């Protein structure tokens, strides 16, 4: 089953699909195990830095092996890709989807880069799903003390439903990730800002394509539920996984164990807990 079909079904049933970023094969294996146990589709994301670390052809091969062995609806997304060359690299390597991140560019430059991507994909691998981003939400997937100044300023001028409609029409993207009060990273000592649920609803109606929520880490559960009801069908989680992995890894390294598969176990158990909780919430398994 294709990714867009799965997202359309999820939206119809007021659910969302989880998108989880990975940097290592053990975290990928953990996420796949949860998806299998819960019988849920999943999107695996790798940013430019993450895919350089794990290997671009290696992550493609790993995803294909899991998909073939388990007959699991698992998709690979080239998350936050900033240049056309990197986009081409991911498409040619066999990724299922690419995210064109032109949020630091002017609107016209963002449209130009995104449209060039859509045109290239249609001409070369039409099955690849192209996602565009509209509105700046920061770039860091880590714990932060306070909101960055540029994010605070961007929050004052979120994209309108008309801007979203125009962006989709001019670029031809099949998925849209708008800024709706979300941020990248997680605040250390405070909850993330609330999402603008009404804006999500209006953008979904105007854009005519499925919506993606980036920066899901740190968002309150109630906000997730309302966002899904309003039209979000794919949700990105990264920082929560990184934090859980790092904190639990300290526990694994706190003894004399030298076998990696043993001292990494607490870290992967912590990742499993995060992914399981999020996947259940997004799929409304607890409702």
Secondary structure, 3 states (H helix, E strand, C coil): CCHHHHHHHHHHCCCCEEEEECCCHHHHHHHHHHHHHHCCCEEEEECHHHHHHHCHHHHHHHHHHHHHHHCCCEEEEEEEECCHHHHHHHHHHCCCEEEECCCCCCHHHHHHHHHHHHHHHHHHCCCCEEEEEECCCCCCCCEECCCCHHHHHHHCCCCCHHHHHHHHHHHCCCEEEECCCCCCCEECCCCCCCCCHHHHHHHHHHHCCEEEECCCCCCCHHHHHHHHHHCEEEEEECHHHHHHHHHHHHHHCCCCCCCHHHHCHHHHHHHHHHHHHHHHHHCCCCC
